[in-house]
């Protein structure tokens, strides 16, 4: 763990801004980029609740960036299943070995690259109840593991959302899940003032990067945006598999 306070916060702010830009472009990825730095800076015990606050702020920035393009029906469907599941997951001890979960999620992310393309070529789309079921599964996993951000990418993409509508709607649905998770952390005393302050500082840089990303997203073609989503899922899958075998 790094001990120089100035270096710690400069590192967190710089990496947080970069994470915000990436997350603001493709809708996810902030945790994958920023969490290792938070663990290095503050230790693993503090990094998880700090990241929960950062996730709240990041999603809020995406929502306010693309407010007019949110699909509230899709958001409601995702939250109906996800909110109670996230609270349940946060209260549940992880029964499966952590490495098993990493491997399973990593393989899922990699499989969803050809899977999403297969759905697109057959014009198959998720409906309200598909999103509700996806929200329940992802919500529960969100409660028990550090990050499941890339899991929501194929769910909302299968619903037919792209670019700003995808980013904002996914963020609004995820925000509901993270609020549920944060309330459980608060209930069990995992969010003291110093953790909240560190989360706010870290989250401010992520928000700045997210707002900056809108300028990039507006200039992207749909095809380029879809390729970026595939890239994020590949990176997320490989990162989880690497974490499982190291």
URZI-V734357 format. One record per residue. N is the residue number from 0. RES is the residue in one small letter. SS is DSSP state (H for helix, E for strand, L for the rest). PHI is phi in whole degrees, -180 to 180 (NA if undefined). D_CENTER is the distance of its C-alpha to the mean C-alpha in Angstrom with 1 decimal. Layout:
N:RES:SS:PHI:D_CENTER
N:RES:SS:PHI:D_CENTER
//
This chain:
0:x:L:NA:24.3
1:x:L:-72:25.3
2:x:L:-109:27.9
3:x:L:-74:28.7
4:x:H:-60:27.0
5:x:H:-63:27.4
6:x:H:-61:26.0
7:x:H:-57:23.0
8:x:H:-74:22.0
9:x:H:-63:22.9
10:x:H:-61:20.7
11:x:H:-63:17.7
12:x:H:-67:18.3
13:x:H:-66:18.9
14:x:H:-68:16.0
15:x:H:-61:13.7
16:x:H:-63:15.3
17:x:H:-62:14.8
18:x:H:-63:11.1
19:x:H:-65:11.1
20:x:H:-63:13.3
21:x:H:-61:11.4
22:x:H:-64:8.2
23:x:H:-70:10.8
24:x:H:-85:12.6
25:x:H:-110:10.5
26:x:L:93:7.6
27:x:L:-158:4.9
28:x:L:116:6.3
29:x:H:-62:6.6
30:x:H:-65:6.3
31:x:H:-59:8.4
32:x:H:-82:10.8
33:x:H:-87:11.2
34:x:H:-57:11.3
35:x:H:-58:14.5
36:x:H:-69:16.1
37:x:H:-64:15.5
38:x:H:-64:17.0
39:x:H:-63:19.9
40:x:H:-80:20.4
41:x:H:-122:20.3
42:x:L:92:20.3
43:x:H:-65:18.0
44:x:H:-66:19.3
45:x:H:-88:18.1
46:x:H:-63:14.9
47:x:H:-65:13.0
48:x:H:-66:14.0
49:x:H:-62:13.8
50:x:H:-66:10.1
51:x:H:-62:9.8
52:x:H:-68:11.9
53:x:H:-59:10.1
54:x:H:-63:6.9
55:x:H:-59:9.7
56:x:H:-68:11.4
57:x:H:-63:8.9
58:x:H:-66:8.3
59:x:H:-62:12.1
60:x:H:-64:12.9
61:x:H:-65:11.5
62:x:H:-63:13.4
63:x:H:-72:16.5
64:x:H:-71:16.5
65:x:L:-126:16.8
66:x:H:-51:18.2
67:x:H:-72:21.1
68:x:H:-104:19.2
69:x:L:-68:17.0
70:x:L:-92:18.1
71:x:H:-68:18.6
72:x:H:-66:20.0
73:x:H:-65:16.9
74:x:H:-61:14.8
75:x:H:-64:17.5
76:x:H:-61:17.7
77:x:H:-64:14.1
78:x:H:-71:14.5
79:x:H:-56:18.0
80:x:H:-85:16.9
81:x:H:-81:13.5
82:x:H:-62:14.8
83:x:H:-65:17.7
84:x:H:-68:16.0
85:x:H:-65:13.4
86:x:H:-64:16.4
87:x:H:-65:18.4
88:x:H:-63:16.0
89:x:H:-67:15.9
90:x:L:-96:19.6
91:x:L:-104:20.1
92:x:L:-71:21.1
93:x:L:-73:19.5
94:x:L:-77:22.5
95:x:L:-74:21.6
96:x:L:-58:21.8
97:x:H:-58:18.6
98:x:H:-65:19.7
99:x:H:-64:20.2
100:x:H:-64:16.6
101:x:H:-59:15.4
102:x:H:-65:18.0
103:x:H:-61:17.3
104:x:H:-68:13.6
105:x:H:-60:14.7
106:x:H:-65:17.5
107:x:H:-63:15.5
108:x:H:-60:13.3
109:x:H:-65:16.6
110:x:H:-69:18.4
111:x:H:-75:16.2
112:x:H:-65:17.4
113:x:H:-69:21.0
114:x:H:-63:20.0
115:x:H:-65:18.3
116:x:H:-67:21.5
117:x:H:-64:23.7
118:x:H:-63:22.4
119:x:H:-66:22.9
120:x:H:-67:26.4
121:x:L:-99:27.5
122:x:L:57:26.0
123:x:L:-88:24.3
124:x:L:-130:21.9
125:x:L:-73:19.9
126:x:L:-108:21.6
127:x:H:-56:20.9
128:x:H:-74:21.4
129:x:H:-62:19.4
130:x:H:-66:16.3
131:x:H:-63:17.4
132:x:H:-68:17.8
133:x:H:-63:14.5
134:x:H:-61:13.0
135:x:H:-65:15.3
136:x:H:-66:14.4
137:x:H:-67:10.6
138:x:H:-61:11.3
139:x:H:-64:13.8
140:x:H:-65:11.8
141:x:H:-61:9.1
142:x:H:-73:12.3
143:x:H:-111:13.8
144:x:L:-122:11.6
145:x:L:-65:9.6
146:x:L:-144:6.3
147:x:L:-129:5.9
148:x:H:-49:2.9
149:x:H:-63:6.2
150:x:H:-63:8.2
151:x:H:-76:7.8
152:x:H:-61:9.0
153:x:H:-65:12.5
154:x:H:-64:12.8
155:x:H:-75:12.7
156:x:H:-66:14.5
157:x:H:-68:17.1
158:x:L:-75:17.6
159:x:L:102:18.9
160:x:L:-90:16.7
161:x:L:-140:16.5
162:x:H:50:16.0
163:x:H:-60:15.9
164:x:H:-64:16.1
165:x:H:-64:13.1
166:x:H:-60:10.9
167:x:H:-71:12.3
168:x:H:-69:12.5
169:x:H:-62:9.0
170:x:H:-66:8.2
171:x:H:-64:11.2
172:x:H:-66:10.5
173:x:H:-68:7.2
174:x:H:-59:9.3
175:x:H:-61:12.0
176:x:H:-67:10.3
177:x:H:-71:9.3
178:x:H:-63:12.9
179:x:H:-60:14.3
180:x:H:-67:12.9
181:x:H:-65:14.1
182:x:H:-64:17.4
183:x:H:-68:18.0
184:x:H:-57:17.4
185:x:H:-64:19.8
186:x:H:-61:22.3
187:x:L:-97:22.6
188:x:L:74:23.1
189:x:L:-91:20.0
190:x:L:-127:19.5
191:x:L:-68:22.8
192:x:H:-59:23.6
193:x:H:-65:23.1
194:x:H:-68:19.6
195:x:H:-61:18.8
196:x:H:-63:20.6
197:x:H:-63:18.8
198:x:H:-65:15.4
199:x:H:-66:17.0
200:x:H:-65:18.3
201:x:H:-65:15.2
202:x:H:-67:13.2
203:x:H:-63:16.2
204:x:H:-70:16.0
205:x:H:-64:12.3
206:x:H:-63:13.6
207:x:H:-61:16.6
208:x:H:-65:14.9
209:x:H:-65:12.9
210:x:H:-64:16.3
211:x:H:-65:18.0
212:x:H:-64:15.9
213:x:H:-58:17.3
214:x:H:-62:20.6
215:x:H:-80:19.5
216:x:H:-60:17.8
217:x:L:-62:21.0
218:x:L:-101:23.0
219:x:L:-84:21.1
220:x:L:-79:22.7
221:x:H:-61:21.0
222:x:H:-63:22.0
223:x:H:-65:20.5
224:x:H:-60:17.2
225:x:H:-64:17.2
226:x:H:-66:18.2
227:x:H:-65:15.3
228:x:H:-60:12.9
229:x:H:-60:15.1
230:x:H:-62:15.1
231:x:H:-63:11.3
232:x:H:-66:11.7
233:x:H:-65:14.9
234:x:H:-61:13.7
235:x:H:-63:10.9
236:x:H:-64:13.7
237:x:H:-66:16.3
238:x:H:-64:14.6
239:x:H:-68:14.2
240:x:H:-65:17.8
241:x:H:-64:19.0
242:x:H:-64:17.7
243:x:H:-75:19.5
244:x:H:-99:22.8
245:x:L:-76:23.2
//
